[in-house]
Each structure stands twice: as structure tokens, then as C-alpha cells.
Amino acid sequence: MNNSEINISYLLFLALVTAMGGFLFGYDWVVIGGAKPFYELYFNIVSSPTLQGWAMSSALVGCVLGAILSGLLSDKWGRKNSLILAAALFTLSALGTGFTDRFTIFIVYRLLGGVGIGLASTLSPMYIAEVAPAKYRGQLVAINQLTIVLGILAAQLANWGIAEAIPANFSASEIHASWNGQNGWRWMFWAELIPAGLFFFLMFLVPKSPRFLAKMGKDIEATKVLEKIGGREYALGEVRNMKLTLKKDKGTMVPSSQLKNKKHTSIFVIGIVLAVFQQWCGINIIFNYADEIFTAAGYSVGDMLFNIVITGSVNLIFTFVAMRTVDSWGRRKLMLFGSIGLAFVYALLGGAYYFEFNGLPVLILVVTAIAIYAMSLAPITWVVLSEIFPNRIRGVAMSVATFSLWVASFVLVFTFPIMNKALGSYGTFWVYSLICVGGYIFIKNKLPETKGRSLEEIEMEFAKKD
């Protein structure tokens, strides 16, 4: 393939538009944290830990449902149409969550937003991987993680900018009666309407995935899409390779027996373990429970809000590092670095809590952990998941892996307060350290390098091993 024929600007357009699903994933995931102190007072759930937890975790239930649906919808409707549905759900969720005066309806809209996250988190990286040439695939799929980070930072900045300053001596009733308590939290959710609406309209401008088209027997349409990306010779070669891998399995629908097929077992295990590990490595606890973590380290509420912005900025910077290294260092090396790096930092962080080191040492360790995660496990997991599954079952397999990821995320978020109370902050982070050591061992023994190979070449290598 002549790399000079690759239409980089068109590829970037496709990747950036599709990766807006990642931006909305990040925004919707984090925005609720800034609105939390105000909607809890508005809905009078401050004295109910159960309802507080349900409000925070309800979107995760939607994520699980979205992940389940993503495989079915993407294999029937295609990646593009399913992402349009995700964009519509993000728009509806942002609008309804801000408008409602009833807690039950608030939860319903959060669930809908969660379904959008579940769809986008599966399909955005999958679509990018299916249109990208092997040489650029790692960087282009990593754009999705970059937009997730941008969405997280945008939500943090929006929450910070929208909320009016509240005097430290304000009572709960005064906060409830303030602009923040009545309307500010609504605008935090409504701010999502702008990127959600833009994502919805721009998705109509991108073509269907060429690998989905080939799977459905639409070779001419697939060739046209690929020809626009890399020229006639590139398109014909890619379609030929697709047909070779699809030839072994007749028909266009994926039977459930494919999920139990022994030749796919090892790939499923790798995908599921990596998806679960990305959550159980523990870093998302810092984003979901930043107030508890920094408060335990001796920071005030004002300092805590500033520290959250710092963590979001570091997350963004080191995501760029990942984009520069994913196709040079390789996926496996970055995953190994992230696993052992986090294990080491968590061991130190647990020690800092155990010996009651407050303030700057904890902040430095937290920022270091986020930097390591942002350049390794955060983006590279999505890159690997989008690459390793056979074209025939990629939609369903990505759905299974993403379902596992969101179930793991729910377990992580749900168990942190319990672990933190039972083991203390130090014990909890030491547990995460041990999990990271286990992840390192698994990756070292099971994950092959996939950089620089076409999706069909990766599929054939796994087939040889099985």
C-alpha cells in the first residue's frame, strides 16, 4: 500500500466525528459529580444514602444495557445508525435531566444517558478501527480516548464555571434556595445539548463501516468507502482480505453458537479480562470519589475542586502522550507499563494514607497515577478491544467486552465506600495495587502485539493459535 495515497484529512474527519461519542461519554459520566451537591438538596435525598447512590450509579445500569444492545444493533443496523441512536439518547437525556422536577424522572433520563454511553463506548472505537489503515489505527482509535478525556475536562470546567460561589457559612437550606440549588445544576446538564446535537447531525455525514458492509455482502459499497480513504488499489486489497476472513462463516447474522465456539474462547477471555481490568485497576475511583480522596488527604472543599481540575488537565496531557506512542511503542508494552506503574504508585499511595502523609504528597501520587493510566490502560484497552475480535463477530464480541467493562465499573463504584470503610484508604489502594500486579502477569502471558497489522492479519494470527 502506498501511504501517500491515504486521505489523512478524510480519516481525521471520520475519526473526530465518530469520537464525539467519546466526548459525550466523558461529559455525561462526570457532569453529575458537580451537580451532586445541588440536585441532592433539590430532590431532598441528602438524608438517604440509598437514593444518593442510586442517583450516582443509575447511569451505569444504562451503560450495561447499552453495551448489551450495541452488539445486537450494530450487527443489524450497522455502526453508523447505532451511533446516531446514541447521539439522540445523549440529547434527550441532557434535555430531560435538566428539566425535570421529579426524582424518578431524573433517574429515567440518567438511565437513557447511560444507554447512550454504553452504545458510544462500544461503537465509536469499533467504527474508527474498521475504517483506519493498520499504520494509523492505533493513533486514530486513541482519538476516541482523547475525546473522552476532553469530555471529562469539559464537564469539570462547566461545573466549575456554571456554579456560583457559595459562602462557607451557607446552610443547606440557603444552598437549596440559591441559584445553584434551583437552576445551576440544570444548566450543567443542559450544556451537553450543544455537543450532543452536533454529534447527531454530523453522524449523518459519515459513511457506513466498510467492514460492516462487507459482512453484509455489500462489497461494492465497501469498496467505494475504502477507495475514498486510500485509493482503488488499497480498497480492492482490503475487501479481498475481508472476504477471505468472512468466507469461513456463511450468512450475515451471528448465531449465538459463535460465542461458545472454542476457536474464539481465548480472544473472548483476553477481551473480557482487559475490559474488567481497565476498571478494577481503580483509577476511576479518583474521578468518582475525588472529594472523599482529597478530603481524606486534608484538603478543603475549595482546594478539592481545584485539584479535580488539575487531575483532568493531567489526564488530557498524557492522553496526547499515548497517541504519540501507541503505534511506536506498541500496545503490549504500554499495557505492561501501565499495569506495573499503577501497582507501584498505589503501593506508595496506600503507604501515604497509612502513615498519614497529607496534602502535596498525596496529590503528587494521584496525579502520577492518572498520568500513567492516561498514557496506557485508558486508551490502549480500547485500541486492543477494537482490534482483536474477528470481523464476523466483532459487534457482538465488543458488546460482550463492553458489557463486562460496565459491570466491572459498577462493582468498582459500589464497593469503594464499603472497602474504604472496612480497610481504610490505605488498605483499599493496596488491594488495587495487587489487582494491577495480576493484570501485569495476565498481559505479559496472554496479550500479543497488534501494532502495524491489519484487522484481518490479527484475526488470522489468533486463528493459528487456536
C-alpha positions in Angstrom: 0.0 0.0 0.0 1.3 3.5 -0.9 0.9 5.5 2.3 0.9 8.7 0.2 -2.5 7.8 -1.2 -4.1 7.7 2.2 -6.6 10.5 2.6 -5.5 11.6 6.1 -7.8 14.6 6.3 -10.8 12.4 5.5 -9.7 9.8 8.0 -9.3 12.5 10.7 -12.8 13.8 9.8 -14.3 10.3 10.3 -12.4 9.7 13.5 -13.2 13.1 15.0 -16.9 12.9 14.2 -17.3 9.4 15.5 -15.2 10.1 18.6 -17.7 12.8 19.6 -19.4 9.8 21.1 -16.4 9.5 23.4 -16.6 13.2 24.3 -20.3 12.8 25.3 -19.4 9.6 27.2 -16.8 11.6 29.2 -19.1 14.6 29.8 -22.1 12.6 30.8 -20.0 10.4 33.0 -18.6 13.3 35.1 -21.1 16.1 34.9 -23.2 14.6 37.7 -20.4 15.0 40.2 -20.5 18.8 40.0 -24.3 18.8 40.1 -24.5 16.3 43.0 -24.4 18.8 46.0 -27.3 20.8 44.5 -29.7 18.2 43.0 -29.5 16.2 46.2 -30.8 19.2 48.1 -33.4 19.9 45.4 -34.8 16.4 45.5 -34.4 16.1 49.3 -32.3 13.0 49.2 -29.4 14.2 51.4 -30.5 12.0 54.3 -30.9 8.9 52.1 -27.6 7.2 51.2 -29.5 4.7 49.1 -31.1 7.3 46.8 -27.8 9.2 46.7 -26.1 6.1 45.5 -28.8 5.3 43.0 -28.6 8.8 41.5 -24.9 8.4 41.0 -24.9 4.9 39.7 -28.1 4.7 37.7 -26.3 5.7 34.5 -24.1 2.7 35.0 -27.2 0.4 34.7 -28.0 2.2 31.5 -24.4 1.6 30.3 -24.7 -2.1 30.9 -28.0 -2.1 28.9 -26.4 0.0 26.1 -23.4 -2.4 25.9 -25.8 -5.4 25.5 -27.8 -3.6 22.8 -24.7 -2.4 21.0 -23.8 -5.8 19.7 -27.3 -6.6 18.5 -27.9 -3.2 17.0 -24.5 -2.8 15.3 -24.7 -6.2 13.6 -28.3 -5.5 12.4 -28.4 -1.7 11.8 -24.7 -1.0 11.4 -22.2 1.0 13.5 -23.3 4.4 11.9 -27.0 4.1 12.6 -26.4 2.8 16.1 -24.2 5.8 16.9 -26.9 8.1 15.6 -29.2 6.5 18.1 -26.6 7.1 20.8 -26.5 10.7 19.9 -30.2 11.0 20.1 -30.2 9.4 23.6 -27.5 11.8 24.8 -29.6 14.8 23.5 -32.8 13.5 25.2 -31.0 12.7 28.4 -29.4 16.2 28.7 -32.6 17.9 28.0 -34.8 15.9 30.3 -32.4 15.6 33.2 -32.3 19.4 33.4 -36.0 20.0 33.0 -37.5 17.5 35.5 -38.8 18.4 38.9 -39.3 14.8 39.9 -36.5 12.5 41.2 -38.0 9.4 39.4 -38.0 11.1 36.1 -34.5 12.4 36.8 -33.4 8.8 37.1 -35.1 7.7 33.9 -33.2 10.3 31.9 -29.9 9.3 33.6 -30.6 5.8 32.5 -31.2 6.9 28.9 -27.9 8.8 29.0 -26.3 5.6 30.3 -27.6 3.6 27.4 -26.0 6.3 25.1 -22.7 5.8 26.9 -22.9 2.0 26.6 -23.6 2.3 22.9 -20.9 5.0 22.2 -18.2 3.4 24.3 -18.6 0.2 22.2 -19.2 1.6 18.8 -17.1 4.7 18.5 -13.7 2.9 18.8 -15.0 0.0 16.7 -16.1 2.2 13.8 -12.7 4.0 13.8 -10.8 0.8 13.9 -12.8 -0.5 10.9 -12.1 2.5 8.7 -8.5 3.1 9.7 -5.5 1.6 7.8 -3.2 -0.5 10.0 -0.4 2.1 10.1 -2.7 4.7 11.6 -5.2 2.7 13.5 -3.7 3.0 17.0 -3.5 6.8 16.8 -6.9 7.2 15.3 -8.6 4.9 17.8 -6.8 6.7 20.6 -8.6 9.9 19.4 -11.7 8.4 21.0 -9.9 8.3 24.4 -8.7 11.8 23.8 -12.3 13.0 23.3 -13.4 11.1 26.4 -10.8 13.0 28.4 -11.8 16.2 26.8 -15.4 15.5 27.7 -14.4 14.8 31.3 -12.4 18.1 31.5 -15.3 20.0 29.8 -17.7 18.7 32.4 -15.3 19.7 35.2 -14.8 23.2 33.7 -18.6 23.6 33.0 -19.5 22.6 36.6 -16.9 25.0 37.9 -17.9 27.8 35.6 -21.7 27.5 36.0 -21.8 27.2 39.8 -21.9 30.5 41.6 -19.6 30.9 44.6 -21.2 29.9 47.8 -20.0 31.4 51.2 -18.6 28.8 53.5 -21.1 29.6 56.2 -24.2 28.9 54.0 -26.6 26.4 55.5 -28.1 23.6 53.5 -31.4 25.5 53.2 -29.6 28.6 51.9 -27.8 26.5 49.3 -31.1 24.9 48.3 -32.7 28.3 47.8 -29.7 29.7 45.9 -29.4 29.9 42.1 -27.2 26.8 42.2 -29.7 24.8 44.1 -32.6 25.8 41.9 -31.2 26.3 38.4 -27.4 26.0 38.3 -27.4 22.2 38.4 -29.8 22.1 35.5 -27.5 24.1 33.3 -24.7 21.7 34.0 -26.7 19.0 32.2 -28.1 21.4 29.5 -24.6 22.3 28.5 -24.3 18.9 27.0 -27.0 19.7 24.4 -24.5 21.6 22.2 -22.1 18.7 21.6 -24.9 16.1 21.6 -26.8 18.0 18.9 -23.7 18.5 16.8 -22.8 14.8 17.1 -26.3 13.8 16.0 -26.2 15.9 12.8 -22.5 15.2 11.8 -23.0 11.4 12.1 -25.3 11.6 9.0 -22.2 12.8 7.0 -20.0 9.7 7.7 -20.3 6.5 5.6 -21.2 3.1 7.0 -18.3 1.0 8.1 -16.7 -0.8 5.2 -16.2 -4.0 7.2 -19.9 -4.0 8.2 -20.8 -3.5 4.5 -18.6 -6.4 3.5 -20.1 -8.6 6.2 -23.5 -7.8 4.8 -22.3 -8.8 1.3 -22.3 -5.2 0.0 -18.8 -5.3 -1.5 -19.3 -2.5 -4.0 -20.4 -0.1 -1.3 -17.5 -1.2 0.9 -15.0 -0.7 -1.9 -16.3 2.9 -2.5 -15.8 3.8 1.1 -12.3 2.4 1.2 -11.4 3.9 -2.2 -12.1 7.4 -0.7 -9.8 6.5 2.2 -6.8 5.0 0.3 -7.4 4.8 -3.4 -8.6 2.0 -5.7 -5.7 -0.5 -5.1 -6.0 -0.1 -1.4 -9.7 -0.6 -1.4 -9.6 -3.8 -3.6 -6.9 -5.3 -1.4 -8.8 -4.6 1.8 -12.1 -6.0 0.5 -10.2 -9.1 -0.7 -8.8 -9.7 2.8 -12.2 -9.1 4.4 -13.8 -11.7 2.1 -11.0 -14.3 3.0 -11.8 -14.0 6.7 -15.6 -13.9 6.2 -15.6 -16.8 3.7 -15.3 -19.4 6.6 -18.6 -18.3 8.0 -21.6 -18.1 5.7 -24.6 -15.8 6.3 -24.9 -12.3 7.6 -26.2 -12.8 11.1 -24.1 -14.0 14.1 -25.6 -17.1 15.7 -25.3 -17.4 19.5 -23.2 -20.6 19.0 -20.4 -18.3 17.7 -20.0 -17.0 21.3 -19.3 -20.6 22.5 -17.1 -21.6 19.6 -13.8 -22.9 21.1 -11.7 -21.2 18.4 -12.9 -17.8 19.8 -12.6 -18.7 23.5 -9.1 -17.3 24.0 -9.9 -14.0 22.3 -13.1 -13.6 24.4 -11.1 -14.3 27.6 -8.5 -11.7 26.7 -11.1 -9.1 25.7 -13.2 -9.6 28.9 -10.2 -9.6 31.3 -8.7 -6.5 29.7 -12.1 -4.7 29.9 -12.6 -5.6 33.5 -9.0 -4.8 34.4 -9.3 -1.3 32.9 -11.9 -0.6 35.6 -10.6 -2.7 38.5 -7.2 -1.1 38.3 -9.0 1.5 40.4 -8.2 4.8 38.7 -11.9 5.8 38.1 -12.4 5.9 41.8 -10.3 9.1 41.8 -12.8 10.6 39.3 -15.9 9.4 41.0 -14.9 9.9 44.7 -12.4 12.7 44.3 -14.0 14.6 47.2 -13.5 11.7 49.6 -10.0 11.0 48.5 -8.7 14.6 48.7 -10.7 15.3 51.9 -9.0 12.3 53.5 -5.7 13.8 52.5 -6.5 17.0 54.4 -7.7 19.3 51.5 -10.6 21.7 51.9 -13.6 21.8 49.6 -12.2 24.7 47.6 -8.8 23.0 47.2 -10.5 19.8 46.3 -12.3 21.4 43.3 -9.1 22.9 42.1 -7.3 19.6 42.4 -10.0 17.9 40.3 -9.3 20.4 37.5 -5.6 19.5 37.9 -6.3 15.8 37.5 -8.4 16.5 34.4 -5.7 18.5 32.8 -3.0 15.9 33.5 -5.4 13.3 32.1 -5.6 15.3 28.9 -1.8 15.9 28.5 -0.8 12.3 28.9 -3.6 11.1 26.6 -1.6 13.0 23.9 1.5 11.1 25.0 -0.5 7.8 24.4 -1.4 9.0 20.9 2.3 9.6 20.1 3.5 6.2 21.5 0.7 3.7 20.7 2.0 3.0 17.2 5.7 3.2 18.0 6.0 1.6 21.4 3.2 -0.8 20.7 0.0 -1.8 22.6 1.5 -4.6 24.7 4.5 -2.6 26.0 2.2 0.3 27.1 -0.3 -2.0 28.8 2.6 -3.7 30.8 4.0 -0.3 31.7 0.6 0.9 32.9 -0.1 -2.2 35.0 3.2 -2.2 36.9 3.4 1.6 37.1 0.0 1.8 38.8 0.8 -1.1 41.1 3.9 0.8 42.3 2.1 4.1 42.7 -0.9 2.6 44.6 1.5 0.9 47.0 3.1 4.3 47.7 -0.3 5.9 47.9 -1.6 3.3 50.4 1.6 4.0 52.4 1.0 7.7 52.4 -2.5 7.2 53.8 -1.2 4.6 56.3 1.5 7.0 57.7 -0.9 9.9 57.5 1.0 12.0 55.0 -1.4 14.7 54.0 -1.5 17.4 51.2 1.0 17.6 48.5 2.5 14.0 48.7 -1.0 12.5 48.1 -1.7 15.0 45.3 1.6 14.1 43.5 0.9 10.4 43.7 -2.7 10.8 42.5 -1.6 12.9 39.6 1.2 10.4 38.8 -1.3 7.5 38.8 -3.6 9.5 36.4 -0.7 10.2 34.1 0.3 6.6 33.9 -3.3 5.5 33.3 -3.9 8.2 30.7 -1.0 7.1 28.5 -1.6 3.3 28.9 -4.6 1.4 30.2 -7.2 4.1 29.4 -6.7 4.5 25.6 -4.8 1.3 24.8 -7.5 -1.0 26.2 -10.0 0.4 23.7 -7.5 0.1 20.9 -6.8 -3.6 21.7 -10.5 -4.4 22.1 -11.3 -2.8 18.7 -8.6 -4.9 17.0 -8.5 -8.4 18.4 -12.0 -9.7 17.6 -12.8 -11.4 14.3 -14.7 -9.3 11.8 -17.5 -11.9 11.7 -18.3 -11.4 15.4 -16.8 -8.0 16.2 -20.1 -6.3 17.0 -21.2 -9.0 19.5 -17.8 -9.5 20.9 -17.2 -5.8 21.5 -20.7 -5.8 23.1 -19.7 -8.6 25.5 -16.4 -6.9 26.4 -18.0 -3.5 27.0 -20.8 -5.1 29.0 -18.1 -6.7 31.2 -16.4 -3.3 31.5 -19.5 -1.5 32.7 -20.4 -4.3 35.1 -16.9 -4.1 36.5 -17.3 -0.3 36.7 -20.5 -0.7 38.7 -18.8 -3.1 41.1 -15.9 -0.8 41.5 -18.0 2.3 42.3 -20.3 0.3 44.5 -17.6 -1.4 46.5 -15.3 1.5 47.1 -17.2 3.1 50.0 -17.5 -0.4 51.6 -13.8 -1.2 51.1 -12.8 2.3 52.3 -14.8 1.8 55.5 -13.6 -1.7 56.2 -10.0 -1.4 55.1 -9.3 2.3 55.3 -7.9 4.3 52.3 -4.5 2.7 52.6 -5.9 -0.9 52.5 -8.2 -0.1 49.6 -5.3 1.2 47.5 -3.1 -1.7 48.4 -5.9 -4.0 47.1 -5.9 -2.1 43.8 -2.1 -2.5 43.7 -2.4 -6.2 43.9 -5.0 -6.2 41.2 -2.6 -4.3 38.9 0.1 -6.9 39.6 -2.3 -9.6 38.5 -3.2 -7.6 35.4 0.5 -7.3 34.5 1.0 -11.0 34.7 -2.0 -11.7 32.5 -1.0 -9.2 29.9 2.6 -10.5 29.8 1.4 -14.1 29.3 -1.6 -13.7 27.1 -1.6 -10.4 25.0 0.2 -10.5 21.7 1.4 -7.3 20.0 -1.0 -6.0 17.4 0.6 -2.8 16.1 1.1 -2.4 12.4 -1.1 -5.3 11.4 -4.4 -5.2 9.5 -7.5 -6.4 11.4 -7.6 -9.5 9.1 -3.9 -10.3 9.9 -4.6 -10.1 13.6 -7.6 -12.4 13.1 -5.5 -15.0 11.2 -2.8 -14.9 13.9 -5.3 -15.7 16.7 -6.8 -18.4 14.4 -3.4 -20.1 14.2 -3.0 -20.1 18.0 -6.4 -21.7 18.4 
